[in-house]
Amino acid sequence: MSEAFDIVIHSGLIATAEMQFKGDLAIRDGRIAAVAERIAGGARRIDAGGRIVMPGGIEAHAHIAQESAAGVMTADDYYSGSVSAAFGGNSSFIPFAAQHRGQSIDEVLASYDARGARSVIDYSYHLIVSDPSEAVLTDQLPRAFARGITSFKVFTTYDLLNLGDAGMLDILTVARKHGAITMVHCENDAMVKWMNRQLAAQGLTAPKYHAISRPALAEEEAINRAIQLAKLVDTPLFIVHVSTPGGAEIVRREKFAGAKLFAETCPQYLALTREDLDRPGMDGAKYICSPPVRDRETQDALWHHVALGTFESVSSDHAPYRADETGKFGAGPDAPYPKIANGMPGIAMRLPYLFSEGVVGGRITLEQFVALTSTNAAKTFGCTAKGRIAPGMDADLAIWDAEEVWTATLADQHDNMDYTPFEGMEITGKPKLVMNRGAVIVEDGELKAREGQGRFFGRAPADLRGRGGVPLPEFDPARNFGVDPRA
């Protein structure tokens, strides 16, 4: 029986979100077939040599081959973006498929299906909804859900994306009906616009002023508002890229109270500060993202919440815009900060940075690292065959050298960018071999996958076990004349 295994990985330290143990695992037909103390046989035997064997990362927040609302295309397509993800220890990812005003969801998905076909790792989509017409709400979104696209994203800011509270309620209602989870970018649009006017009136438009143009209060107010809207509809909500202590504390409090709530933060909010925007000339533009990076005190608070379990995941929010006229400076080399493309690359550095500063740095355990980078994303976004090491699961795996010390450079990213915000950082720990469904895609610094090797995968609804929601008296038929307005 053992000879029927395609691959046996032996002599490793197997790490899951629950435990770590020395053992072997066997792969057959792209799936994990067995996990045991010792497994003989295998057409190929891979000696892990005591290194860590863990689920491959699931990158659940990335902008790949995506036009911004302003029409700027990201530098990475599904080939370069997936290659970069793979070198960073990821076996699959879920980028965004963005609807712009006037587009049908069918049109959007047809476009992204063509783009996604170049991926070297498995992929799915989150749908960005910016034009929730009646046809979108009643016909197109349900069809998208039926093919396994079970997450929608909305915005509380940006003129071409902001749906307003009423539009959000419409999307949340459709999500509730079909079992989808709604992701939301939370910043108070009026606060941001007011700050921009105040700064512009004083001629303060250099990149560094982006850091104060989007105040922490703007994020905190919008997070609180989005949660209350989701509670009204009684549907799950995912807060993306939490960047403030106040925002994290709102999430922690509401989750403790029973809300159907999920959240993430990102490495840039743990690694960078507003001082990075205050660089000579326009170099600070490379560090413009929204919400903005903040300060050391915020970093400490966010690390605390990472360890505490406030966040389901730490995601890259990979938004690769080159520091030239095709990306950051599409509005000119001396553009004011509101005209500079928002976003930073980071898909290849997400896992190495979090491992180095989190696990090696003593801030989180290895088990927490696996949960934050893979297992929780699988549960939250319905990746039922991924994110765990167990028989029957996809053989999406990564073997890590926990002791290798290296310095991050642009060349390490394997993306289509001209800079990395992590340049020069000393990192401990590196993925040495990465598998997607049992196929080796990266090994010892070499790409082994071919273009188009990845597959689209449909997803199930979020795992809401243990999240009963918050009962509201207005929706209790026993107290409201026999009526539930949400029915």
KAJOWO-V697562 format. One line per field, one symbol per residue. phi: phi as a letter, one per 30 degrees, with the letter a starting at -180 (. if undefined). psi: psi as a letter, one per 30 degrees, with the letter a starting at -180 (. if undefined). burial: # if it has 24 or more other C-alpha atoms within 12 Angstrom, else .. A space follows every 50 residues. Layout:
phi->???
psi->???
burial->???
This chain:
phi->.dddddbbcbiccdcbdcabadlbbcbbhibdcabadbbdijdbccddhi ddcbdddcdcaacbhbddedjcdddccdddddddddddjccaabdcccdc ejdddddddddddddddcdcbdbbbcddcbbddddddcbddeddddcjcc bcbbbcbiedbdciddddddddddeddcidcccbdcbddddddddddddd dcicbdeddedcdbdeeddddddddddddddddibdbbddhdbbdddddd dedddddjddbbabbbeddcccbddddccehcddddcdbbdddbbddded ddeededdjdcdaccdhebdcddaddbecdcjdcddedccedkbdlddce dedddddcdddidbddddedddcbddddddciddcbibcaejdedcbbcc cdcdcbcdbedddhccccabdceiddbcjadcbbbbhicdcbbhicdcdc eiddbdbdbddddceibdicdcddccedcbhiccedd
psi->eeffkekkjlhljkkafflklkalkkkkhglkflklekklakekkjjfhf lkjlkkkjjgjkjkhkklffgkklfkafdeeeeeeefggkfllilkjkkl kfkleeeeeeefeeefffkflklakkkkjfiileeeefeeeeeeefggjg kkklkglkegfkfleeeeeeeeeeeeegglkkkkjjkjeeeeeeeeeeee fggigleffeeffileeeeeeeeeeeeeeeeefhlkkjjlikgkeeeeee eeeeeefgkiklllaleffffllffffilkbgffffgklklllcleeeee eeeeeeefgekeljlfhjijjlhaffcehfglfhklefgkkklllgeffe eeeeeefdeefgelleeeeeeffdeeeeeeghifglgljlkflkijlkkk jffkklkklefffhahlglkfgkfkkkkkkkfkkkjhfkkfkkhgkkfll kgflkkkllllljgkgifljkkffgjeffhggkjff.
burial->....#############...########.#######..##.#...#.#.. ###################..############################# #..###.##..##.##################...##..###.##..### ########.######.##########################..##..#. ....############################################## ##.##..#####################...##############..### #######.################.#####.....############### ##########..############################.######### ##.....#...############...#################...#.#. ##############....##.................
